[in-house]
Amino acid sequence: MILLLVLAYEVMKRFRLRLTVRNIAPRRGLVVLVSQGKPEATPAAAAIKYHLAALEHCWLITSTEPQTPPEPPFQSAWKNAGQLKAQFQDRVRMHIKVIDPEDPQSIFQSVEQVYAEAKAFGLTSKDIVADFTGGTKMMTAGMVLACTPADRDVQYMKPMAFLPDGQADRDAGSEPRWVDLNFFLGKGD
């Protein structure tokens, strides 16, 4: 009986779906959530720089300009999106989408629009990756939900080091990691 239980456990372990996280190749299209902070230290800036060699189109998803901006040297997500667009628009077609950062449906619909627009530019879903690192938690939820179709890829920017307080050390840099949403959806590889 014990042998059968051990054997059953090993079989179940072998066929169980696993979350796979791995490196990702630079893509022609990128969707990023823009967050507030120092513009050069945002996850959006790091993601753009990583994909820049292949990048043709980048969609910056951001909130509206706040009534009370953050204290310098930090900037609002709105201002950071404008700065990123200006910084990279000579090499990449930059598109800004303004959303309500606390409404996941708003983000979901914006990401759906991105994939529709991408087709008009000759990009397939596999040419695009959506980075859910920046933005609010609700923005992340909306983006991840919009990327549940099997042909849509998501990534996050994994910090290379952490500060003593547990925060990411943005000066140390980060690298993109692909996340297999099929694990969560029970679709397998």
C-alpha positions as CSV (number, residue, x, y, z in Angstrom):
1,M,0.0,0.0,0.0
2,I,2.8,2.4,0.9
3,L,4.6,1.6,-2.3
4,L,1.5,2.4,-4.3
5,L,1.1,5.7,-2.5
6,V,4.7,6.6,-3.3
7,L,4.3,5.6,-6.9
8,A,1.1,7.6,-7.2
9,Y,2.8,10.7,-5.7
10,E,5.7,10.4,-8.1
11,V,3.4,10.1,-11.1
12,M,1.3,13.1,-10.0
13,K,4.5,15.1,-9.4
14,R,5.8,14.4,-12.9
15,F,2.6,15.5,-14.7
16,R,1.8,18.5,-12.5
17,L,1.9,21.8,-14.3
18,R,4.7,24.1,-13.2
19,L,5.2,27.8,-13.5
20,T,8.1,28.3,-15.9
21,V,10.1,31.5,-15.8
22,R,12.9,32.0,-18.2
23,N,14.8,34.6,-20.2
24,I,13.0,36.2,-23.1
25,A,14.4,37.3,-26.5
26,P,14.0,41.0,-27.5
27,R,10.6,41.6,-29.2
28,R,9.4,43.9,-32.0
29,G,6.5,45.1,-29.8
30,L,6.4,45.9,-26.1
31,V,3.6,47.0,-23.8
32,V,4.7,48.5,-20.5
33,L,3.0,49.9,-17.4
34,V,4.6,53.2,-16.6
35,S,5.0,54.0,-12.9
36,Q,6.0,57.1,-11.0
37,G,9.5,57.5,-9.7
38,K,12.8,58.6,-11.1
39,P,12.3,58.4,-14.9
40,E,15.6,56.5,-15.6
41,A,14.9,54.0,-12.8
42,T,11.4,52.9,-13.8
43,P,10.8,49.3,-14.8
44,A,9.4,50.6,-18.1
45,A,12.7,52.3,-19.0
46,A,14.6,49.1,-18.2
47,A,12.2,47.0,-20.3
48,I,12.5,49.4,-23.3
49,K,16.3,49.4,-23.1
50,Y,16.3,45.6,-23.0
51,H,14.1,45.2,-26.1
52,L,15.6,48.2,-28.0
53,A,17.7,46.2,-30.5
54,A,14.5,44.6,-32.0
55,L,11.8,47.1,-30.8
56,E,9.6,48.8,-33.4
57,H,6.6,49.7,-31.4
58,C,6.2,50.4,-27.7
59,W,2.9,51.1,-25.9
60,L,3.2,53.1,-22.7
61,I,0.2,52.6,-20.4
62,T,-0.1,55.4,-17.9
63,S,-2.5,57.3,-15.7
64,T,-3.5,60.9,-16.2
65,E,-1.4,63.8,-14.8
66,P,-2.0,64.0,-11.0
67,Q,-3.2,67.2,-9.4
68,T,-0.4,66.8,-6.8
69,P,2.8,65.6,-8.4
70,P,5.3,63.6,-6.4
71,E,8.2,65.4,-4.7
72,P,11.4,65.8,-6.9
73,P,13.5,63.9,-7.9
74,F,10.4,61.7,-8.5
75,Q,8.0,62.3,-11.3
76,S,4.4,61.2,-12.0
77,A,3.7,58.2,-14.2
78,W,2.2,60.7,-16.8
79,K,5.4,62.7,-16.9
80,N,7.5,59.6,-17.1
81,A,5.5,58.3,-20.0
82,G,6.1,61.6,-21.8
83,Q,9.8,61.5,-21.1
84,L,10.1,57.9,-22.3
85,K,8.3,58.8,-25.5
86,A,10.6,61.7,-26.1
87,Q,13.7,59.7,-25.3
88,F,13.0,56.8,-27.6
89,Q,10.7,58.1,-30.4
90,D,13.6,58.6,-32.8
91,R,14.2,54.8,-32.7
92,V,10.8,53.3,-31.8
93,R,7.2,54.2,-32.6
94,M,5.9,55.2,-29.1
95,H,2.2,55.0,-28.3
96,I,0.7,56.4,-25.1
97,K,-2.5,54.9,-23.6
98,V,-4.1,56.8,-20.7
99,I,-6.1,54.7,-18.3
100,D,-7.6,54.8,-14.8
101,P,-4.9,53.1,-12.7
102,E,-7.4,51.7,-10.2
103,D,-9.8,50.2,-12.8
104,P,-8.5,46.8,-14.1
105,Q,-11.1,46.8,-16.8
106,S,-9.7,50.1,-18.2
107,I,-6.3,48.5,-18.4
108,F,-7.7,45.2,-19.8
109,Q,-9.4,47.2,-22.6
110,S,-6.3,49.2,-23.3
111,V,-4.2,46.1,-23.7
112,E,-6.9,44.5,-26.0
113,Q,-6.7,47.7,-28.1
114,V,-2.9,47.4,-28.3
115,Y,-3.1,43.9,-29.8
116,A,-5.7,45.1,-32.3
117,E,-3.5,48.1,-33.2
118,A,-0.5,45.9,-33.5
119,K,-2.1,43.8,-36.3
120,A,-2.4,47.0,-38.3
121,F,1.3,47.5,-37.9
122,G,2.1,44.0,-39.1
123,L,2.8,42.6,-35.7
124,T,1.5,39.2,-34.5
125,S,0.8,38.5,-30.8
126,K,4.0,36.5,-30.6
127,D,5.9,39.6,-31.8
128,I,4.8,41.4,-28.6
129,V,5.4,41.0,-24.9
130,A,3.6,42.8,-22.1
131,D,5.6,43.8,-19.1
132,F,3.5,43.9,-15.9
133,T,6.3,45.2,-13.5
134,G,5.4,48.8,-13.2
135,G,2.1,50.5,-12.4
136,T,-0.4,49.8,-9.6
137,K,-1.6,46.4,-8.5
138,M,-4.9,47.0,-10.4
139,M,-2.9,47.9,-13.6
140,T,-1.0,44.6,-13.2
141,A,-4.2,42.7,-12.7
142,G,-5.8,44.2,-15.8
143,M,-2.8,43.5,-18.0
144,V,-2.3,39.9,-16.9
145,L,-6.0,39.2,-17.4
146,A,-5.8,40.7,-21.0
147,C,-2.8,38.4,-21.7
148,T,-4.4,35.1,-20.8
149,P,-4.9,34.0,-24.4
150,A,-2.2,31.4,-25.1
151,D,-0.6,33.4,-27.8
152,R,0.2,36.4,-25.6
153,D,3.4,36.6,-23.6
154,V,4.1,38.5,-20.4
155,Q,7.3,39.4,-18.6
156,Y,8.4,41.0,-15.5
157,M,11.7,42.8,-14.8
158,K,13.6,40.7,-12.2
159,P,15.9,42.9,-10.0
160,M,19.6,41.9,-10.0
161,A,20.0,42.9,-6.4
162,F,18.0,44.1,-3.4
163,L,18.5,46.8,-0.8
164,P,18.6,46.0,3.0
165,D,15.0,47.1,3.3
166,G,13.9,44.5,0.7
167,Q,13.3,47.0,-2.1
168,A,14.8,46.4,-5.5
169,D,18.1,48.1,-6.0
170,R,17.4,49.9,-9.2
171,D,21.0,50.9,-9.7
172,A,22.0,47.3,-10.0
173,G,19.7,46.8,-12.9
174,S,17.1,44.2,-13.8
175,E,16.5,41.6,-16.5
176,P,13.3,40.5,-18.1
177,R,11.8,37.1,-17.3
178,W,9.0,35.5,-19.3
179,V,6.2,34.0,-17.2
180,D,4.1,31.1,-18.5
181,L,0.5,32.1,-17.8
182,N,-0.6,28.7,-19.2
183,F,0.5,27.3,-15.8
184,F,-2.2,29.3,-14.1
185,L,-4.8,28.5,-16.8
186,G,-4.1,24.8,-16.7
187,K,-3.2,24.7,-20.4
188,G,0.2,23.1,-20.0
189,D,3.2,23.7,-22.4
